[in-house]
Amino acid sequence: MIPHAPIGEPGSSLANKTGSWRIFIPVFSAELCNGCGTCETFCPEGVVHKRADSDTFIADYDYCKGCGICAYECPKDAIKMILEEK
């Protein structure tokens, strides 16, 4: 029998700032965003949130792991994954 790693709960990165090891970051385009919230729904860490000043979204880069699921799921291609400059 092969041992399995424990499965963590979604949003587990909120306990620790995990963004420091990411390679790509999501960049959100306010012009293309239709405010549907798909990115927020599919973010496995729960770090994508609606901006307080508009109906567009942003990721908390302190906790974003750069997985790209938000960009992949966005129906308007309003999120681009770009190489993060450290």
MODELLER restraints for C-alpha pairs under 7 A, 6 or more apart:
rsr = mdl.restraints
at = mdl.atoms
rsr.add(forms.Gaussian(group=physical.xy_distance, feature=features.Distance(at['CA:10:A'], at['CA:44:A']), mean=5.42, stdev=0.5))
rsr.add(forms.Gaussian(group=physical.xy_distance, feature=features.Distance(at['CA:10:A'], at['CA:45:A']), mean=5.34, stdev=0.5))
rsr.add(forms.Gaussian(group=physical.xy_distance, feature=features.Distance(at['CA:11:A'], at['CA:44:A']), mean=6.34, stdev=0.5))
rsr.add(forms.Gaussian(group=physical.xy_distance, feature=features.Distance(at['CA:11:A'], at['CA:45:A']), mean=3.75, stdev=0.5))
rsr.add(forms.Gaussian(group=physical.xy_distance, feature=features.Distance(at['CA:11:A'], at['CA:46:A']), mean=5.22, stdev=0.5))
rsr.add(forms.Gaussian(group=physical.xy_distance, feature=features.Distance(at['CA:12:A'], at['CA:45:A']), mean=6.44, stdev=0.5))
rsr.add(forms.Gaussian(group=physical.xy_distance, feature=features.Distance(at['CA:13:A'], at['CA:45:A']), mean=6.21, stdev=0.5))
rsr.add(forms.Gaussian(group=physical.xy_distance, feature=features.Distance(at['CA:13:A'], at['CA:63:A']), mean=6.07, stdev=0.5))
rsr.add(forms.Gaussian(group=physical.xy_distance, feature=features.Distance(at['CA:14:A'], at['CA:63:A']), mean=6.31, stdev=0.5))
rsr.add(forms.Gaussian(group=physical.xy_distance, feature=features.Distance(at['CA:17:A'], at['CA:62:A']), mean=5.51, stdev=0.5))
rsr.add(forms.Gaussian(group=physical.xy_distance, feature=features.Distance(at['CA:17:A'], at['CA:63:A']), mean=5.00, stdev=0.5))
rsr.add(forms.Gaussian(group=physical.xy_distance, feature=features.Distance(at['CA:18:A'], at['CA:62:A']), mean=6.64, stdev=0.5))
rsr.add(forms.Gaussian(group=physical.xy_distance, feature=features.Distance(at['CA:18:A'], at['CA:63:A']), mean=5.07, stdev=0.5))
rsr.add(forms.Gaussian(group=physical.xy_distance, feature=features.Distance(at['CA:18:A'], at['CA:64:A']), mean=6.85, stdev=0.5))
rsr.add(forms.Gaussian(group=physical.xy_distance, feature=features.Distance(at['CA:18:A'], at['CA:65:A']), mean=6.33, stdev=0.5))
rsr.add(forms.Gaussian(group=physical.xy_distance, feature=features.Distance(at['CA:19:A'], at['CA:61:A']), mean=5.94, stdev=0.5))
rsr.add(forms.Gaussian(group=physical.xy_distance, feature=features.Distance(at['CA:19:A'], at['CA:62:A']), mean=4.88, stdev=0.5))
rsr.add(forms.Gaussian(group=physical.xy_distance, feature=features.Distance(at['CA:19:A'], at['CA:63:A']), mean=4.70, stdev=0.5))
rsr.add(forms.Gaussian(group=physical.xy_distance, feature=features.Distance(at['CA:19:A'], at['CA:64:A']), mean=5.08, stdev=0.5))
rsr.add(forms.Gaussian(group=physical.xy_distance, feature=features.Distance(at['CA:19:A'], at['CA:65:A']), mean=5.18, stdev=0.5))
rsr.add(forms.Gaussian(group=physical.xy_distance, feature=features.Distance(at['CA:22:A'], at['CA:65:A']), mean=5.32, stdev=0.5))
rsr.add(forms.Gaussian(group=physical.xy_distance, feature=features.Distance(at['CA:22:A'], at['CA:66:A']), mean=5.49, stdev=0.5))
rsr.add(forms.Gaussian(group=physical.xy_distance, feature=features.Distance(at['CA:23:A'], at['CA:66:A']), mean=6.67, stdev=0.5))
rsr.add(forms.Gaussian(group=physical.xy_distance, feature=features.Distance(at['CA:23:A'], at['CA:83:A']), mean=6.06, stdev=0.5))
rsr.add(forms.Gaussian(group=physical.xy_distance, feature=features.Distance(at['CA:23:A'], at['CA:84:A']), mean=5.69, stdev=0.5))
rsr.add(forms.Gaussian(group=physical.xy_distance, feature=features.Distance(at['CA:24:A'], at['CA:66:A']), mean=5.16, stdev=0.5))
rsr.add(forms.Gaussian(group=physical.xy_distance, feature=features.Distance(at['CA:24:A'], at['CA:81:A']), mean=5.82, stdev=0.5))
rsr.add(forms.Gaussian(group=physical.xy_distance, feature=features.Distance(at['CA:24:A'], at['CA:82:A']), mean=5.28, stdev=0.5))
rsr.add(forms.Gaussian(group=physical.xy_distance, feature=features.Distance(at['CA:24:A'], at['CA:83:A']), mean=4.52, stdev=0.5))
rsr.add(forms.Gaussian(group=physical.xy_distance, feature=features.Distance(at['CA:24:A'], at['CA:84:A']), mean=5.13, stdev=0.5))
rsr.add(forms.Gaussian(group=physical.xy_distance, feature=features.Distance(at['CA:25:A'], at['CA:66:A']), mean=5.14, stdev=0.5))
rsr.add(forms.Gaussian(group=physical.xy_distance, feature=features.Distance(at['CA:25:A'], at['CA:81:A']), mean=5.39, stdev=0.5))
rsr.add(forms.Gaussian(group=physical.xy_distance, feature=features.Distance(at['CA:25:A'], at['CA:82:A']), mean=5.57, stdev=0.5))
rsr.add(forms.Gaussian(group=physical.xy_distance, feature=features.Distance(at['CA:25:A'], at['CA:83:A']), mean=6.52, stdev=0.5))
rsr.add(forms.Gaussian(group=physical.xy_distance, feature=features.Distance(at['CA:25:A'], at['CA:84:A']), mean=5.89, stdev=0.5))
rsr.add(forms.Gaussian(group=physical.xy_distance, feature=features.Distance(at['CA:26:A'], at['CA:66:A']), mean=6.75, stdev=0.5))
rsr.add(forms.Gaussian(group=physical.xy_distance, feature=features.Distance(at['CA:26:A'], at['CA:68:A']), mean=6.83, stdev=0.5))
rsr.add(forms.Gaussian(group=physical.xy_distance, feature=features.Distance(at['CA:26:A'], at['CA:71:A']), mean=6.95, stdev=0.5))
rsr.add(forms.Gaussian(group=physical.xy_distance, feature=features.Distance(at['CA:26:A'], at['CA:79:A']), mean=6.04, stdev=0.5))
rsr.add(forms.Gaussian(group=physical.xy_distance, feature=features.Distance(at['CA:26:A'], at['CA:80:A']), mean=5.56, stdev=0.5))
rsr.add(forms.Gaussian(group=physical.xy_distance, feature=features.Distance(at['CA:26:A'], at['CA:81:A']), mean=4.53, stdev=0.5))
rsr.add(forms.Gaussian(group=physical.xy_distance, feature=features.Distance(at['CA:26:A'], at['CA:82:A']), mean=6.52, stdev=0.5))
rsr.add(forms.Gaussian(group=physical.xy_distance, feature=features.Distance(at['CA:27:A'], at['CA:79:A']), mean=5.44, stdev=0.5))
rsr.add(forms.Gaussian(group=physical.xy_distance, feature=features.Distance(at['CA:27:A'], at['CA:80:A']), mean=5.28, stdev=0.5))
rsr.add(forms.Gaussian(group=physical.xy_distance, feature=features.Distance(at['CA:27:A'], at['CA:81:A']), mean=6.23, stdev=0.5))
rsr.add(forms.Gaussian(group=physical.xy_distance, feature=features.Distance(at['CA:28:A'], at['CA:57:A']), mean=6.90, stdev=0.5))
rsr.add(forms.Gaussian(group=physical.xy_distance, feature=features.Distance(at['CA:28:A'], at['CA:58:A']), mean=6.44, stdev=0.5))
rsr.add(forms.Gaussian(group=physical.xy_distance, feature=features.Distance(at['CA:28:A'], at['CA:78:A']), mean=5.81, stdev=0.5))
rsr.add(forms.Gaussian(group=physical.xy_distance, feature=features.Distance(at['CA:28:A'], at['CA:79:A']), mean=4.56, stdev=0.5))
rsr.add(forms.Gaussian(group=physical.xy_distance, feature=features.Distance(at['CA:28:A'], at['CA:80:A']), mean=6.71, stdev=0.5))
rsr.add(forms.Gaussian(group=physical.xy_distance, feature=features.Distance(at['CA:29:A'], at['CA:78:A']), mean=5.02, stdev=0.5))
rsr.add(forms.Gaussian(group=physical.xy_distance, feature=features.Distance(at['CA:29:A'], at['CA:79:A']), mean=6.17, stdev=0.5))
rsr.add(forms.Gaussian(group=physical.xy_distance, feature=features.Distance(at['CA:30:A'], at['CA:56:A']), mean=5.89, stdev=0.5))
rsr.add(forms.Gaussian(group=physical.xy_distance, feature=features.Distance(at['CA:32:A'], at['CA:76:A']), mean=6.35, stdev=0.5))
rsr.add(forms.Gaussian(group=physical.xy_distance, feature=features.Distance(at['CA:32:A'], at['CA:78:A']), mean=4.96, stdev=0.5))
rsr.add(forms.Gaussian(group=physical.xy_distance, feature=features.Distance(at['CA:33:A'], at['CA:56:A']), mean=6.15, stdev=0.5))
rsr.add(forms.Gaussian(group=physical.xy_distance, feature=features.Distance(at['CA:33:A'], at['CA:76:A']), mean=6.49, stdev=0.5))
rsr.add(forms.Gaussian(group=physical.xy_distance, feature=features.Distance(at['CA:33:A'], at['CA:78:A']), mean=5.24, stdev=0.5))
rsr.add(forms.Gaussian(group=physical.xy_distance, feature=features.Distance(at['CA:35:A'], at['CA:55:A']), mean=5.28, stdev=0.5))
rsr.add(forms.Gaussian(group=physical.xy_distance, feature=features.Distance(at['CA:35:A'], at['CA:56:A']), mean=5.32, stdev=0.5))
rsr.add(forms.Gaussian(group=physical.xy_distance, feature=features.Distance(at['CA:38:A'], at['CA:73:A']), mean=6.78, stdev=0.5))
rsr.add(forms.Gaussian(group=physical.xy_distance, feature=features.Distance(at['CA:38:A'], at['CA:74:A']), mean=6.19, stdev=0.5))
rsr.add(forms.Gaussian(group=physical.xy_distance, feature=features.Distance(at['CA:39:A'], at['CA:48:A']), mean=6.78, stdev=0.5))
rsr.add(forms.Gaussian(group=physical.xy_distance, feature=features.Distance(at['CA:39:A'], at['CA:70:A']), mean=4.39, stdev=0.5))
rsr.add(forms.Gaussian(group=physical.xy_distance, feature=features.Distance(at['CA:39:A'], at['CA:73:A']), mean=6.56, stdev=0.5))
rsr.add(forms.Gaussian(group=physical.xy_distance, feature=features.Distance(at['CA:39:A'], at['CA:74:A']), mean=6.02, stdev=0.5))
rsr.add(forms.Gaussian(group=physical.xy_distance, feature=features.Distance(at['CA:40:A'], at['CA:46:A']), mean=6.82, stdev=0.5))
rsr.add(forms.Gaussian(group=physical.xy_distance, feature=features.Distance(at['CA:40:A'], at['CA:48:A']), mean=4.90, stdev=0.5))
rsr.add(forms.Gaussian(group=physical.xy_distance, feature=features.Distance(at['CA:40:A'], at['CA:49:A']), mean=6.01, stdev=0.5))
rsr.add(forms.Gaussian(group=physical.xy_distance, feature=features.Distance(at['CA:42:A'], at['CA:69:A']), mean=6.77, stdev=0.5))
rsr.add(forms.Gaussian(group=physical.xy_distance, feature=features.Distance(at['CA:42:A'], at['CA:70:A']), mean=6.21, stdev=0.5))
rsr.add(forms.Gaussian(group=physical.xy_distance, feature=features.Distance(at['CA:43:A'], at['CA:69:A']), mean=6.46, stdev=0.5))
rsr.add(forms.Gaussian(group=physical.xy_distance, feature=features.Distance(at['CA:43:A'], at['CA:70:A']), mean=5.85, stdev=0.5))
rsr.add(forms.Gaussian(group=physical.xy_distance, feature=features.Distance(at['CA:47:A'], at['CA:59:A']), mean=5.46, stdev=0.5))
rsr.add(forms.Gaussian(group=physical.xy_distance, feature=features.Distance(at['CA:47:A'], at['CA:60:A']), mean=5.40, stdev=0.5))
rsr.add(forms.Gaussian(group=physical.xy_distance, feature=features.Distance(at['CA:47:A'], at['CA:63:A']), mean=6.58, stdev=0.5))
rsr.add(forms.Gaussian(group=physical.xy_distance, feature=features.Distance(at['CA:47:A'], at['CA:64:A']), mean=6.18, stdev=0.5))
rsr.add(forms.Gaussian(group=physical.xy_distance, feature=features.Distance(at['CA:48:A'], at['CA:57:A']), mean=6.62, stdev=0.5))
rsr.add(forms.Gaussian(group=physical.xy_distance, feature=features.Distance(at['CA:48:A'], at['CA:58:A']), mean=5.57, stdev=0.5))
rsr.add(forms.Gaussian(group=physical.xy_distance, feature=features.Distance(at['CA:48:A'], at['CA:59:A']), mean=4.26, stdev=0.5))
rsr.add(forms.Gaussian(group=physical.xy_distance, feature=features.Distance(at['CA:48:A'], at['CA:60:A']), mean=6.48, stdev=0.5))
rsr.add(forms.Gaussian(group=physical.xy_distance, feature=features.Distance(at['CA:49:A'], at['CA:57:A']), mean=5.46, stdev=0.5))
rsr.add(forms.Gaussian(group=physical.xy_distance, feature=features.Distance(at['CA:49:A'], at['CA:58:A']), mean=5.64, stdev=0.5))
rsr.add(forms.Gaussian(group=physical.xy_distance, feature=features.Distance(at['CA:49:A'], at['CA:59:A']), mean=6.32, stdev=0.5))
rsr.add(forms.Gaussian(group=physical.xy_distance, feature=features.Distance(at['CA:50:A'], at['CA:56:A']), mean=5.71, stdev=0.5))
rsr.add(forms.Gaussian(group=physical.xy_distance, feature=features.Distance(at['CA:50:A'], at['CA:57:A']), mean=4.27, stdev=0.5))
rsr.add(forms.Gaussian(group=physical.xy_distance, feature=features.Distance(at['CA:50:A'], at['CA:58:A']), mean=6.38, stdev=0.5))
rsr.add(forms.Gaussian(group=physical.xy_distance, feature=features.Distance(at['CA:51:A'], at['CA:57:A']), mean=5.34, stdev=0.5))
rsr.add(forms.Gaussian(group=physical.xy_distance, feature=features.Distance(at['CA:51:A'], at['CA:58:A']), mean=6.37, stdev=0.5))
rsr.add(forms.Gaussian(group=physical.xy_distance, feature=features.Distance(at['CA:68:A'], at['CA:81:A']), mean=6.44, stdev=0.5))
rsr.add(forms.Gaussian(group=physical.xy_distance, feature=features.Distance(at['CA:71:A'], at['CA:77:A']), mean=6.78, stdev=0.5))
rsr.add(forms.Gaussian(group=physical.xy_distance, feature=features.Distance(at['CA:71:A'], at['CA:79:A']), mean=4.77, stdev=0.5))
rsr.add(forms.Gaussian(group=physical.xy_distance, feature=features.Distance(at['CA:71:A'], at['CA:80:A']), mean=5.96, stdev=0.5))
rsr.add(forms.Gaussian(group=physical.xy_distance, feature=features.Distance(at['CA:71:A'], at['CA:81:A']), mean=6.81, stdev=0.5))
